[in-house]
Amino acid sequence: MSRDWHTWYDAYDDPGSSLSRRLAEVRHQLGSLLAAADGPVRLVSICAGDGRDTLPVLEGARVSGVLVEIDPELAGRARANAPAGIEVRTADAGTTASYADACPADLFLACGVFGNITDDDIARTVATLPTLLTHGGHVIWTRGNRVPQDPTGYAGDPADLVRDLFADAGFEEVAFVRPDDVSYRVGVHRWPGPPGLPAPGSRMFTFV
């Protein structure tokens, strides 16, 4: 499955599109978590694109961290708008080698990832996330339903598969948003276990 990511991003300009509404929901969830934080926050966002999921929400927050995006043009846009304390890396987000040194994180964003990888890679990614999080760290993730050329083999809404995988890995579900009229889903899960020990070089996923 190949996709022109620059053309895909054009859907953000339509305020009624599923992608635009997903963006607003991700920002809302991120803003809520930042507002509730009782200290500095360490953030990692993978497949971060031009940073529009995160960067506009960070103003005034005590946040440091890393955004990872493999496309040089999109990464360049994010880098141009990143505040102090936020590093943008042009790198492969599918391997922890690209950001293990920035973990364990308090907030980890995996938006626009799970609809582009196989179910096995989703399972591998979710199983790896506890190694990348602090105790009480949160993951914000997205998954589309009815994704063109969807790589899933799951018979139902693939977001339910993702939720089950988080539950199996020991996460607590904090929020799950599933609108009736559009195809995006946004989930927030909390890691209640001990701080992770990141293993550099673990391959979690490859886009298909």
C-alpha positions as CSV (number, residue, x, y, z in Angstrom):
1,M,0.0,0.0,0.0
2,S,1.6,3.3,-1.1
3,R,0.3,6.7,-0.4
4,D,1.2,10.3,-1.3
5,W,1.5,11.7,2.2
6,H,1.6,15.3,1.0
7,T,-1.7,14.9,-0.9
8,W,-3.1,13.0,2.1
9,Y,-2.4,16.0,4.4
10,D,-4.6,18.2,2.2
11,A,-7.6,16.7,3.9
12,Y,-6.7,18.6,7.0
13,D,-7.8,21.8,5.2
14,D,-11.4,20.5,5.0
15,P,-12.9,21.2,8.5
16,G,-15.6,18.6,7.9
17,S,-13.3,15.8,7.0
18,S,-12.7,12.8,9.2
19,L,-9.0,13.7,9.3
20,S,-9.6,17.2,10.3
21,R,-11.9,16.1,13.1
22,R,-9.5,13.5,14.2
23,L,-6.8,16.2,14.5
24,A,-9.0,18.2,16.8
25,E,-9.7,15.2,19.0
26,V,-6.1,14.3,19.3
27,R,-5.2,17.9,20.2
28,H,-8.0,17.8,22.8
29,Q,-6.8,14.6,24.4
30,L,-3.2,15.9,24.4
31,G,-4.2,19.2,25.9
32,S,-6.1,17.5,28.7
33,L,-3.2,15.3,29.6
34,L,-0.8,18.2,29.6
35,A,-3.2,20.3,31.8
36,A,-3.4,17.5,34.3
37,A,0.3,16.9,34.5
38,D,1.8,17.9,37.9
39,G,5.4,18.4,36.6
40,P,7.5,18.5,33.4
41,V,6.4,16.2,30.7
42,R,8.6,14.1,28.4
43,L,6.9,13.5,25.0
44,V,7.6,11.3,22.1
45,S,5.5,11.4,18.9
46,I,6.2,8.8,16.1
47,C,5.2,9.2,12.5
48,A,4.7,12.8,13.5
49,G,4.3,14.4,10.1
50,D,4.6,18.1,10.3
51,G,3.8,18.1,14.0
52,R,0.3,19.5,13.7
53,D,-1.0,16.9,16.1
54,T,1.3,18.2,18.9
55,L,3.1,21.4,18.3
56,P,0.2,23.8,18.5
57,V,-0.8,22.3,21.9
58,L,2.6,22.7,23.5
59,E,2.6,26.4,23.9
60,G,3.0,27.3,27.6
61,A,3.4,23.7,28.7
62,R,6.5,22.3,30.4
63,V,7.3,19.8,27.7
64,S,10.5,18.3,26.2
65,G,10.9,15.5,23.8
66,V,11.2,14.1,20.3
67,L,9.1,14.0,17.2
68,V,10.1,11.4,14.6
69,E,9.1,11.6,10.9
70,I,10.8,9.9,8.0
71,D,9.7,12.3,5.3
72,P,12.3,15.1,5.1
73,E,9.8,17.8,3.9
74,L,7.3,17.1,6.6
75,A,10.0,16.8,9.3
76,G,11.4,20.1,8.1
77,R,8.1,21.8,8.6
78,A,7.8,20.4,12.1
79,R,11.4,21.5,12.9
80,A,10.6,25.0,11.7
81,N,7.7,25.3,14.2
82,A,9.1,23.3,17.1
83,P,9.5,25.2,20.4
84,A,12.5,25.0,22.6
85,G,13.0,21.6,24.1
86,I,11.4,19.7,21.2
87,E,13.7,17.9,18.8
88,V,12.5,16.8,15.4
89,R,14.3,13.8,13.9
90,T,14.1,12.7,10.3
91,A,14.2,9.0,11.0
92,D,12.4,5.7,10.8
93,A,9.8,5.6,13.6
94,G,9.4,1.8,13.2
95,T,12.5,1.1,15.2
96,T,13.1,2.2,18.8
97,A,16.7,3.1,17.8
98,S,15.2,6.4,16.5
99,Y,14.0,7.6,19.9
100,A,15.0,5.1,22.7
101,D,17.3,7.8,24.2
102,A,14.2,10.0,24.7
103,C,12.4,7.3,26.7
104,P,10.8,6.4,29.0
105,A,8.2,9.0,28.0
106,D,5.3,10.5,30.0
107,L,3.3,10.9,26.8
108,F,3.7,8.8,23.6
109,L,1.7,9.6,20.4
110,A,1.1,6.9,17.8
111,C,-1.2,8.7,15.5
112,G,-1.6,7.7,11.8
113,V,0.3,4.5,12.5
114,F,-2.0,1.5,13.1
115,G,-3.9,1.9,9.8
116,N,-0.7,1.5,7.8
117,I,0.8,-1.6,9.4
118,T,-0.2,-5.3,9.8
119,D,-2.1,-6.7,12.7
120,D,1.1,-8.5,13.8
121,D,3.1,-5.3,13.8
122,I,0.3,-3.5,15.8
123,A,0.6,-6.3,18.4
124,R,4.4,-6.0,18.4
125,T,4.2,-2.2,18.8
126,V,1.7,-2.3,21.7
127,A,3.7,-5.0,23.4
128,T,6.8,-2.8,23.2
129,L,5.2,0.4,24.5
130,P,5.6,-0.5,28.2
131,T,9.4,-0.4,27.7
132,L,9.1,3.1,26.4
133,L,6.9,4.7,29.1
134,T,7.2,5.9,32.6
135,H,4.9,4.6,35.3
136,G,1.5,6.3,34.7
137,G,2.6,7.3,31.1
138,H,-0.1,7.7,28.5
139,V,-0.4,6.6,24.9
140,I,-2.6,8.5,22.4
141,W,-3.3,6.5,19.3
142,T,-5.6,6.6,16.3
143,R,-7.1,4.0,14.0
144,G,-9.3,4.5,11.0
145,N,-12.2,2.2,10.1
146,R,-12.7,1.5,6.4
147,V,-9.2,2.6,5.6
148,P,-8.5,2.2,1.8
149,Q,-6.5,-1.0,1.2
150,D,-6.6,-1.7,4.9
151,P,-3.9,-4.2,5.9
152,T,-6.0,-5.7,8.8
153,G,-7.3,-9.2,8.8
154,Y,-9.7,-8.3,11.7
155,A,-13.4,-8.9,10.8
156,G,-14.8,-6.0,12.8
157,D,-13.8,-2.5,13.6
158,P,-10.0,-2.7,13.7
159,A,-9.9,-0.2,16.5
160,D,-11.4,-2.9,18.8
161,L,-8.5,-5.1,18.0
162,V,-6.2,-2.3,19.1
163,R,-8.1,-1.8,22.3
164,D,-7.9,-5.6,23.0
165,L,-4.2,-5.6,22.4
166,F,-3.7,-2.7,24.9
167,A,-5.8,-4.5,27.5
168,D,-3.8,-7.7,27.0
169,A,-0.6,-5.8,27.5
170,G,-1.8,-4.5,30.9
171,F,-2.8,-1.0,29.9
172,E,-5.8,0.9,31.4
173,E,-8.1,2.6,28.9
174,V,-8.6,6.3,29.7
175,A,-10.6,7.4,26.7
176,F,-12.0,6.0,23.5
177,V,-13.7,8.2,20.9
178,R,-15.7,6.6,18.1
179,P,-18.0,9.0,16.2
180,D,-21.0,7.6,14.4
181,D,-20.7,9.7,11.3
182,V,-17.0,9.5,10.4
183,S,-14.3,6.7,10.4
184,Y,-11.7,7.9,12.8
185,R,-11.1,6.6,16.3
186,V,-8.9,8.0,19.0
187,G,-7.8,6.1,22.1
188,V,-5.9,7.0,25.2
189,H,-4.3,4.3,27.4
190,R,-2.4,4.6,30.6
191,W,0.5,2.3,31.6
192,P,0.1,1.4,35.3
193,G,3.3,-0.7,35.6
194,P,6.9,0.2,36.4
195,P,9.0,2.5,34.3
196,G,10.2,1.0,31.1
197,L,13.8,0.1,30.1
198,P,14.0,1.1,26.4
199,A,15.8,-1.3,24.2
200,P,17.5,0.5,21.3
201,G,17.1,-1.2,17.9
202,S,13.8,-3.0,18.5
203,R,11.8,-3.2,15.3
204,M,8.2,-2.6,16.0
205,F,6.6,-2.0,12.6
206,T,7.1,-1.4,8.9
207,F,4.6,0.6,6.9
208,V,2.9,-1.6,4.2
